Amino acid sequence: MTDRTLSNAELPNGWRKSSYSGNEGGSCLEVLDSHPAGVPVRDSKAPEGPTLVFLSAGWT
């Protein structure tokens, strides 16, 4: 699988909590829908940190 990261300059608004994240309030993944490169994923505790981009087919 070919993954890549996005720089902070490439990060648009519109993040949402992943449906696979629990409701415990600590560890959450955020995803960004409708991004042309695939599905960006980041850690909600470090939104300024690295963002991985998965191919849409791989994320599904």
MDTraj code that builds the backbone (N, CA, C; nanometers):
import mdtraj as md
import numpy as np

residues = "MET THR ASP ARG THR LEU SER ASN ALA GLU LEU PRO ASN GLY TRP ARG LYS SER SER TYR SER GLY ASN GLU GLY GLY SER CYS LEU GLU VAL LEU ASP SER HIS PRO ALA GLY VAL PRO VAL ARG ASP SER LYS ALA PRO GLU GLY PRO THR LEU VAL PHE LEU SER ALA GLY TRP THR".split()
xyz = np.array([
    [0.0840, -0.1162, 0.0000],
    [0.0000, 0.0000, 0.0000],
    [0.0892, 0.1235, 0.0000],
    [0.0525, 0.2207, -0.0788],
    [0.1281, 0.3448, -0.0847],
    [0.0575, 0.4488, 0.0007],
    [0.1208, 0.4876, 0.1097],
    [0.0673, 0.5899, 0.1976],
    [0.1587, 0.7107, 0.1891],
    [0.1103, 0.8249, 0.2296],
    [0.1937, 0.9427, 0.2370],
    [0.1428, 1.0314, 0.3487],
    [0.2180, 1.1305, 0.3808],
    [0.1784, 1.2248, 0.4834],
    [0.1500, 1.3601, 0.4212],
    [0.0750, 1.4421, 0.4915],
    [0.0451, 1.5773, 0.4476],
    [0.1129, 1.6757, 0.5411],
    [0.1590, 1.7856, 0.4880],
    [0.2137, 1.8911, 0.5729],
    [0.0978, 1.9718, 0.6294],
    [0.1253, 2.0484, 0.7333],
    [0.0206, 2.1304, 0.7943],
    [-0.0409, 2.2277, 0.6946],
    [0.0363, 2.2732, 0.5985],
    [-0.0150, 2.3677, 0.4993],
    [-0.1217, 2.3041, 0.4107],
    [-0.1205, 2.1719, 0.4010],
    [-0.2165, 2.1027, 0.3151],
    [-0.3436, 2.0613, 0.3888],
    [-0.3504, 2.0864, 0.5202],
    [-0.4615, 2.0355, 0.5999],
    [-0.5812, 2.1293, 0.5980],
    [-0.6874, 2.0928, 0.5284],
    [-0.8079, 2.1759, 0.5266],
    [-0.8933, 2.1518, 0.6519],
    [-0.9995, 2.2274, 0.6633],
    [-1.0954, 2.2078, 0.7723],
    [-1.1916, 2.0962, 0.7353],
    [-1.2732, 2.0529, 0.8296],
    [-1.3755, 1.9533, 0.8017],
    [-1.3469, 1.8162, 0.8591],
    [-1.2561, 1.8067, 0.9544],
    [-1.2241, 1.6784, 1.0161],
    [-1.3422, 1.6291, 1.0984],
    [-1.3560, 1.4968, 1.1061],
    [-1.4587, 1.4361, 1.1903],
    [-1.3981, 1.3180, 1.2641],
    [-1.4588, 1.2809, 1.3747],
    [-1.4126, 1.1673, 1.4530],
    [-1.4470, 1.0390, 1.3774],
    [-1.3525, 0.9485, 1.3692],
    [-1.3753, 0.8213, 1.3020],
    [-1.4811, 0.7408, 1.3755],
    [-1.5629, 0.6703, 1.3017],
    [-1.6657, 0.5855, 1.3634],
    [-1.6036, 0.4699, 1.4406],
    [-1.4766, 0.4417, 1.4189],
    [-1.4080, 0.3346, 1.4907],
    [-1.3450, 0.3826, 1.6212],
    [-1.3501, 0.5118, 1.6479],
    [-1.2982, 0.5644, 1.7740],
    [-1.4034, 0.5431, 1.8820],
    [-1.3588, 0.5104, 2.0000],
    [-1.4507, 0.4873, 2.1097],
    [-1.5011, 0.6167, 2.1712],
    [-1.5878, 0.6044, 2.2690],
    [-1.6435, 0.7202, 2.3381],
    [-1.5749, 0.7448, 2.4722],
    [-1.4604, 0.6825, 2.4947],
    [-1.3903, 0.6980, 2.6213],
    [-1.3276, 0.8352, 2.6360],
    [-1.3100, 0.9067, 2.5269],
    [-1.2605, 1.0425, 2.5328],
    [-1.1093, 1.0592, 2.5274],
    [-1.0333, 0.9557, 2.5089],
    [-0.8889, 0.9703, 2.5085],
    [-0.8279, 0.9577, 2.3710],
    [-0.8299, 0.8403, 2.3178],
    [-0.7641, 0.8128, 2.1905],
    [-0.8661, 0.8155, 2.0779],
    [-0.8564, 0.9155, 1.9931],
    [-0.9502, 0.9268, 1.8815],
    [-0.8741, 0.9499, 1.7514],
    [-0.9250, 0.8875, 1.6491],
    [-0.8766, 0.9149, 1.5140],
    [-0.9737, 1.0106, 1.4486],
    [-0.9192, 1.1044, 1.3745],
    [-1.0017, 1.1936, 1.2958],
    [-0.9733, 1.1667, 1.1486],
    [-1.0768, 1.1722, 1.0675],
    [-1.0626, 1.1499, 0.9239],
    [-1.1205, 1.2700, 0.8499],
    [-1.0769, 1.2858, 0.7272],
    [-1.1235, 1.3950, 0.6428],
    [-1.1845, 1.3345, 0.5179],
    [-1.3118, 1.3583, 0.4983],
    [-1.3816, 1.3038, 0.3819],
    [-1.3558, 1.3888, 0.2578],
    [-1.3676, 1.3271, 0.1435],
    [-1.3619, 1.3947, 0.0129],
    [-1.2308, 1.4648, -0.0157],
    [-1.1206, 1.4098, 0.0291],
    [-0.9899, 1.4662, -0.0043],
    [-0.9434, 1.4006, -0.1342],
    [-0.8888, 1.4761, -0.2291],
    [-0.8520, 1.4198, -0.3586],
    [-0.7413, 1.3137, -0.3526],
    [-0.6579, 1.3170, -0.2488],
    [-0.5467, 1.2212, -0.2406],
    [-0.5864, 1.0897, -0.1770],
    [-0.7023, 1.0833, -0.1126],
    [-0.7451, 0.9618, -0.0437],
    [-0.8142, 0.9972, 0.0862],
    [-0.7806, 0.9238, 0.1935],
    [-0.8430, 0.9457, 0.3239],
    [-0.7357, 0.9875, 0.4246],
    [-0.7261, 1.1173, 0.4554],
    [-0.6322, 1.1623, 0.5570],
    [-0.6801, 1.1202, 0.6962],
    [-0.5861, 1.0759, 0.7799],
    [-0.6153, 1.0310, 0.9160],
    [-0.5146, 1.0958, 1.0098],
    [-0.5627, 1.1456, 1.1247],
    [-0.4724, 1.2049, 1.2229],
    [-0.5196, 1.1712, 1.3637],
    [-0.4325, 1.1921, 1.4597],
    [-0.4608, 1.1721, 1.6009],
    [-0.5248, 1.2992, 1.6551],
    [-0.6415, 1.2872, 1.7168],
    [-0.7110, 1.4061, 1.7662],
    [-0.6346, 1.4763, 1.8780],
    [-0.5480, 1.4036, 1.9485],
    [-0.4699, 1.4644, 2.0560],
    [-0.3549, 1.5485, 2.0015],
    [-0.3192, 1.5280, 1.8758],
    [-0.2082, 1.6014, 1.8140],
    [-0.2467, 1.6418, 1.6719],
    [-0.3472, 1.7277, 1.6566],
    [-0.3935, 1.7632, 1.5224],
    [-0.2891, 1.8330, 1.4371],
    [-0.1886, 1.8930, 1.5007],
    [-0.0814, 1.9584, 1.4252],
    [0.0285, 1.8607, 1.3886],
    [0.0181, 1.7393, 1.4375],
    [0.1194, 1.6368, 1.4118],
    [0.1034, 1.5740, 1.2750],
    [0.1671, 1.4616, 1.2527],
    [0.1621, 1.3986, 1.1203],
    [0.0219, 1.3518, 1.0840],
    [-0.0054, 1.3567, 0.9569],
    [-0.1316, 1.3091, 0.9006],
    [-0.0989, 1.2068, 0.7944],
    [-0.1531, 1.0881, 0.8088],
    [-0.1339, 0.9846, 0.7076],
    [-0.2478, 0.9898, 0.6072],
    [-0.2169, 0.9615, 0.4827],
    [-0.3196, 0.9566, 0.3783],
    [-0.3209, 0.8157, 0.3223],
    [-0.4355, 0.7500, 0.3368],
    [-0.4533, 0.6155, 0.2840],
    [-0.5306, 0.6227, 0.1528],
    [-0.4978, 0.5344, 0.0619],
    [-0.5796, 0.5256, -0.0597],
    [-0.7203, 0.4884, -0.0198],
    [-0.8188, 0.5418, -0.0893],
    [-0.9583, 0.5171, -0.0537],
    [-0.9917, 0.3686, -0.0502],
    [-0.9432, 0.2943, -0.1464],
    [-0.9718, 0.1497, -0.1505],
    [-0.9099, 0.0782, -0.0304],
    [-0.7912, 0.1189, 0.0109],
    [-0.7263, 0.0594, 0.1266],
    [-0.7964, 0.0921, 0.2563],
    [-0.8511, 0.2117, 0.2669],
    [-0.9209, 0.2522, 0.3879],
    [-1.0533, 0.1770, 0.4006],
    [-1.1198, 0.1552, 0.2884],
    [-1.2484, 0.0849, 0.2895],
    [-1.2293, -0.0557, 0.3382],
])
top = md.Topology()
chain = top.add_chain()
for i, resn in enumerate(residues, 1):
    res = top.add_residue(resn, chain, resSeq=i)
    for name in ("N", "CA", "C"):
        top.add_atom(name, md.element.get_by_symbol(name[0]), res)
traj = md.Trajectory(xyz[None], top)
